[in-house]
């Protein structure tokens, strides 16, 4: 007497095939053994069926179920050229073949995004690490030397740029000896912000 051994390879919870069925016949009381198929690399075996092997006592149906793999998406927010964090890492998991989207963090207002990473969004096909880099903003410091109460220049403006959070110091210009400094401005020194 012979029996039919039928092997299915389905997406978990469905009868959607990931590989062709395998159908063999074997004599009663002989042992049979089956194995998982090589399927789309986005999928992994859920578990080996309990009846994957055994002794033939009648027709047998063995069903292997596969599920989409899960990947980890890790997003870092670092100061440019360092691994110094400006915001906590964001770690999520997603199924393969799904679309992921990341975004820049809300960070210290003294910093700005260098550029959006090329892999800020995409399709999951494995673990992904996205790194956003930020740099200190730059400010322009302009020093004027005017006749009191006017915008008439006694010397050329001095214009410099500095990074936020740094300190700056200005000084009076050498001007025509007919003029003297009335007062030093309260913002003649300070921190760029």
Protein Blocks (a to p, Z undefined) as FASTA:
>chain_A
ZZddddddddehiacdfbdcddddddehiacddddddddfkbccfbdcfklgccdfbdcd
ddddddddddddddddddehiabdfbdcddddddehiacddddddddfkbccfbdcfklg
ccdfbdcdddddddddddddddddddehiacdfbdcddddddehiacddddddddfkbcc
fbdcfklgccdZZ
